[in-house]
Amino acid sequence: MSTVIKCKAAVAWEVDKPLSIEEVEVAPPKAHEVRVKIVATGICGTDDHVLKGSIPNIDYPIIPGHEGAGIVESIGEGVTCVKPGDKVIPLCLPQCGECSFCLNPDTNCCLKTHLHESQNLMPDKTSRFTCKGKAIHHFLWISTFSEYTVMPDSAIARIDDDAPLDKVCLFGCGFSTGYGAAINTAKVKPGSTCAIFGLGGVGLSVVVGCKSAGASRIIGIDINKDKFTKARELGATECINPQDFKKPIQEVLLEMTGHGVDYSFEVVGHTDTMVAALVSCHMGSGTCVLVGTPPLGSQLSFDPLLLFTGRTWKGCLIGGWKTKDSIPKLVSGYMEKKFNPDVLITHTLPFDKINEGFELLQSGKSIRTVLVF
């Protein structure tokens, strides 16, 4: 019989406070739940949004983290998709396989995702975490900033036994999101021209996706020119800094390309860059994909003529992948050296240095920091 496990976790007790490393108790999994020992977890910009309170429907105190990889410690009754000892990636976007969205080949927004159903507690509306006698909320059902964590079996995928967990944790969010935005959502065509606004871990993964799709021109855009070397290494053909120009960046892109790019990707999460990305794509046939998480309660204001003439504006959640089906295949592709997101990992830190990892992210000094337990 599984018992309660005591381990360390990073708790966000309230908004705008650093994470606090605490000893937490992690209850055993109930029916259709899995308890996982997290080995490595990446720090994603979305986790930073949790700390800043800019994500809707989040309850504190909470254990953030959603880009992890680990090993199954124990399973609850009725779990058939994994067994103890399996290497796994927790899925921040579940795939129940039964709802109308999962049965629809054109969407990955499972009806159990946080867009439809709060994931601050487990499906039975209780928590598996306690700290100092207080129940702690889950984040997206997976809370990877804990050495042990519990999730529903709809939110876990078994991966190759020999996959290096400190590298493939990026498939839990960052790499899959960016790569899929190019491959699945935009469906980038060979010979096309692409522009990527924002060259963090996800933006650089879009670059990888555009390159592997055969784009002939890939323009990277960021106000931090330190990101340009890595962008070029991954396939960007040109990199520009909007601060180097006196005119709006969309005008610069229109001049560079003649009529605009075939595909633009907004990976910053700012409404002004979302509109700039739309304007910068081809009037008659351009596709603009929103990849960055928009700020809480934000509204867009734009001229509808931009769409009237033939542009397409699309959103993209975790790269459009049906996660349970696709993440293991992406990891297998990585094992076969089809792509190499390792270069996105600029820092590897012990878990106790998690706040240092967030400082690196906020100051633009890191692309991806991976924490290891």
N, C-alpha and C positions, 0 to 999 in steps of 0.2 A: 504494500500500500504506500503510495507517495505521501510524503509529509511536507510540512511547511519548510521552506528553505530560507535561511537568512543570508543576505548578500548585500553588495553595495549598489547603489543606484544614484542618479543625479535627479534631484527633485526641484521643480520650479514651484516654490511655495506661493509666490504671487508675481504679478506682472512687474517687469522692469527691475528684477533683482537677479543677481548671478545665480546660477544653479548651485545647489548645495549637495555635496556628496554625503549620503546618509546610509545607515544600515536599514534595510527594509525587509519585511517578511513577505515572501511570495507563496501564496496558497497553491495546493496541488490543482491540476486541471480537472474541470468537471466534464460531463459528457460533451463530446465534439469539441474539446479544447486540447491544446498542446502546450506543454511547458518546455521552453528552450533555454539552453545555456548560450548566451550571446558571446561570441569570440571577438568580433570586431564590428564597429559601427561608424559610419561616416557622419560628418556634421554638414547638414544641408541648410540652405537659406530659409527653408520653411520652418526648421527648428528655431531659427533666430526670430521668425515671425511669432512663434509661440511665446518666446520670452518677452517680446515687445507687446504682446496682447493684440496683434493685428490679424488674428485668424478668428472667424466667427465660431460661436458655440463651443468654446473651450472652457472647461471648468478647472479651477486650481484648488489645491495643489495637484500637480500633474508630473508624470515622468515622460518627457518628450523622447525624441529619437524615432526614426522610421526608415533608416537605411542601414540595415544590419545583416549579419550572417552568423549562423551558429549551429549547434548540434542539439537534436531532440533529447531531452532528459527524461520526460515521461509523457504518456498520452492518456486522455480520458476515454471513457466508454464510447464505443461507436466510431472511433477514429480509424480510418483505413488508409489514408493517403500517405502517412509517414509512420515510422516506428522509432523507438529509442535508438540513438546512435547515428541516425541519418543526419547528413549535412543539409541544412535548409536555409532559405531566405524568407523572412517574414514579409508579407505583402501589405503595403500601406493602402492598397486598393484591393479589396477582396474579390474573389470570383466564386460565388456560391454554386454556379452551374445549373441552377434551377429557375431563377427568376426570368421574367420576360426580357430583361436587358441582357442577361448572360446567354439566353437562347437566340438573341438577335446577333447575327454575325457582324453588324455594323457599329456596335458600341461596346465599350468596356466598362461603362458606368453601372456596375452591379447595384441592384436596389438595396444591398446591404452597405454600400459605401457611405462615408460620412456626409455626402451631399444629400442623402435621403434619410439617414438614421444616425443619431448621435453615437459616436464611438468612444466617449469618455469613460464608459463602463462596459463590461462584457455584455453579450446579448441578453443575459438574464438580469441586467441592470444592477449588478453588484461588482465590486472591485476584487481583484486578486492581490492587490498591494496594500500593505499597512506600514506605517512608519510612526513611531512615537504614539502608538495607540490610535492613530487617525487613518481612515481610509484615504488612499491616494488614487487619483484618476489615471486612467489609461490614455494614451494618445494613439488615435487611429487603430486601436485594438492591439498595437504591437509594442509600443514603448521600448525601443531598443537601447535606451540609456540606462539599462538595468542589467546586471550580470545574469539574472534569470528573469524571464518574462513569460506571460501566458497569453495565448491568442486563440481565437476560434479556428477550426480546421479549414474554414473557407479563406483564411488569411495566411496560408503557409504553403511553400512549394519546396519539394525535395530537389536537390541539385546533385551534380556529379560528386562521387565520393572523394575524388582527388583534387577538387577545386580549392584554391587557396582562399580561405575565408577573409583574410585581411585585404584581399584585392576585389573579390567578387561581391562584397557588401555593396559596392556602388551600383550593382544591378537592381538593388531594392528600390532605388529612386533615380538618382542623378543621371547615370549613363543611359538607362533604359528610356527615361523621359526625353532626353535630347535626341538620341539616336532615332527613337520611334517617331518623334515629331517630323523628322525629315523623311523617313522611310514609309511610315503608315499614314500620317495625317496629311502632309503636303504631297506625298508620292512624287518626290523630286525626280525629274526626267534627266537622262544623260544629255550633256551638252548645255544644260541650263545655267542661269546666273542666279545666285542666292546671296542674301544679305542677312547677317545674324547680329541682332542688337543685344549686346551683353555677352561677354566671354568668360563667364565663370564656369564652374564644372558642367552645368547643364548646357550652356551656350557652346562650349567646346565639344560637347557630345553631339550637338546639332551639326557642327562642322564635320565631325567624323561621319555622321549619317549622310550629309550632302556629298562628301567625297566618295563614300562607298556607293552612292547612287549614280555617280558619274557626272556630277555638276562640273562645268568647265571653269566657272568663275565663282569664287566663294569670298565674299567681302565681310570681314569681321569688324564690328564697331564697338568701341568701348572707350570710356574716358580715362581708363587706367592702361597706359601704353606698356606697362610691364607684362600685360597678358598677351602681347602680340607675338612674342617669340614662340610661345607654346601653340598659339593659334596657327601660326605658319607651319610649325612642325606637324600639326595634325591635318593640314590640308588647306588652310586659308590661303588664297592667292594674293589678297591685299588686306591691309588693316588700316582703319582710319579712326581718328579721335575727333569727335564732334567739336571739341574745344579749340581745335586748330583752324576752324573755319568761321568766317563772319556771317555766313548764311545758314539757314536751317539744314540739318543733315539730310532731310529728304530731297532738298534741291541739289545737294552735292551728289547724292546717289543717282538722281535723274540725269545730271550732267555726265556722270561717269559711264552710264549705261545707255543713254539715248532715250529710251522710253520707260525706264524703270526695270527693276529686277523681276525675274519670273516667280521667285519665292522669297518672302521675307519672314523672319522669325523674331518675335519679341520675347526676350528671355530675361527681362529686367523686372517686369511687374509694375511699371509706371504707366499711367494713362496717357501721358504726353508722348512717350515712346511708342505706345500701341498705335496711336493715330499716325505718328511719323512713319512707322513700319508699313501701315496700310497705304499711305500716300506714295511711299517709295516703290511699291510694286506696280507692275505693268497695268496701265489703264484698262486694257481690253481683256486681259487674261491672267493677271497676277493673282497669286494666292498668298495671303498673310496669315501666319499661324501664331496664336497667342499661347505661349508656353510658361511665361513667368506668372507667379501667383499675384492677382490684383489685390491692392490694399482693401481692407474691410470697408464696406459701404461706399466704395468709389463709384463714380458714374462717368460714362464716356460722352463726349460731345464732338460730333463730326458731321461733315457735309455728306448727306446720303447720296449725292451725285457720285461720290467715290465708288460706291457699290453699283450704282445704276448703270455705269458704263461697262461693267463686266468683271470687276475684281471680286474675289472670294475671300471672306474673313472666317477663319476657323479657330476653334478652341481645341485643346489637346490635354488630356489627363493621363499622366504616366505613359506618354508616348503612344497612346491608343492601343497598348497591348492588353489582351486578355491575360492577366498576370499569371494565373496558375498554369495555363497552357504554355505561355511564351517565355517567362523568365528562365525556366530550366533550359530551354532551347538556346536562349541568348548565352547562358553560361557555357553550354556545350560549344557554341560557336567561338567563345573566348578561349576555351581549352584547345580548340583546333586552330587558334591564332588567326581567326578571321578579323578580329579587331582587338585593339589593346588599350583599354581605358586606364591601365596602370599609370600612364604618363599624367593622368589628371590628379594623382595622389601626390601632393607636394609635401605633406607633413604626416608623420605617423607618431602619435603620442600615447603614453599610458593613459588609461581612462581617468585617473585622478586629475589629469591636466586639462580636463574638458573646458574649463573657462578660458584657458589660454588658447584652445582651439577656436573658441568663439571670437576671441580678440583678433586672431589671425584672419578670420573670415570678415569681420567688420572693418578691418583696416585694409582689406584687399591684398593682403600678403600671401594668402593661400588660395589655391583652386579648390582642393579637397583635403581636409584633414581626416585621417582615419584614427579612431581611438581603439586601442586593444586592451582587453582585460587581463 
